[in-house]
């Protein structure tokens, strides 16, 4: 039983800390033998680009999104803007229609985001297509920073950076921002070693010629599209200067709803992308995919549970200081998470407790998302989480 305890703790440590340490040193080692290429580009030689924004009932955000989009820097003769508002029942389509610079695609029928994106792609003639969400705001030079990478023929896509804005009065959802800062660092190292393992839908770009429609049942369509490109041997680069900023979820309940959906999509993706788990074709991609995604979405949440109860069992069999201290540390961590939950409900702001609370919330969401997916209760149609 003590072996099971140690093995479970190793899985948890490797997933959330060890992989980051390992890939950091792998990147450092790579830099000794290979210099990072300097990306050079001329503004007038940037590839043609289409920006696609999928918006569903976003009348509260859409005017600001339009203003933000029209401020983006890019050669005007090489940029096309498409907003697709399928299924929207509010004023979103009308507001978009008032901007002649934007091509509006609207259908009364709601078939989900990926169906809307497929429809928009039929209108894309440019070399590069950029996807972004309606409730995110882009840095002015984001399109330039993304598209300059496509001068390299080995690059099939470029992921931007997601930033979470949380103010001084942020509640436990501030853990989302802390999580994404760490996730962004992992993406930077992943990209430098070989490739980003899945792009976030807030901002990513691909070569139009490499776009392959994913099934309409896809829950994480952005992840599936980018991983499909990586599976075909192209690299997904990471560009931190191209960033999308959005506010955190309005409360922890909304954040949990979002995380459960993502977790359900994670299980779906693992099944659909099972060929990447076989390392013979591309061992580096398999290593990154398993370490960064698969473990986090499968074994690690269960390992946390096994580690706690196996530790408790070992205490009755082997009464040693090491196991006592280990159990005390686990108890203190979960007590901190419970305190974070209590303080969030009481609206007491203590960010030091948000991290263990958010960590436990994420892992609970993975278990709940897995159960939802295998029971067939997760729809591919996005149910929006309210943002601040």
Secondary structure, DSSP 8 states (H G I E B T S, - for coil): -HHHHHHHHHHHHIIIIIHHHHHHHHHHHHHHHS--------GGG---EEEEEE-SS-TTTHHHHHHHHHT--S-GGGEEEEEE-TT--SSHHHHHHT-TTEEEE--SS---HHHHHHHHHTT--SSEEEEEETT-EE-TTHHHHHHGGGGSTTEEEEEEEEEEE--TT--TTHHHHHHHHHHHHHHHHHHHHT--SS--TTEEEEEGGG-----TT-SSHHHHHHHHHHHTT-EEEEEEEEEEEEE-BSSHHHHHHHHHHHHHHHHHHHHHTGGGG-TTS-HHHHHHHIIIIIHHHTHHHHHHHHHHHHHHHHHHH---HHHHHHHHHHHHHHHHHHHHHHHHHTT---GGGHHHHHHHHHHHHHHHHHHHHHTT---SS-----B-
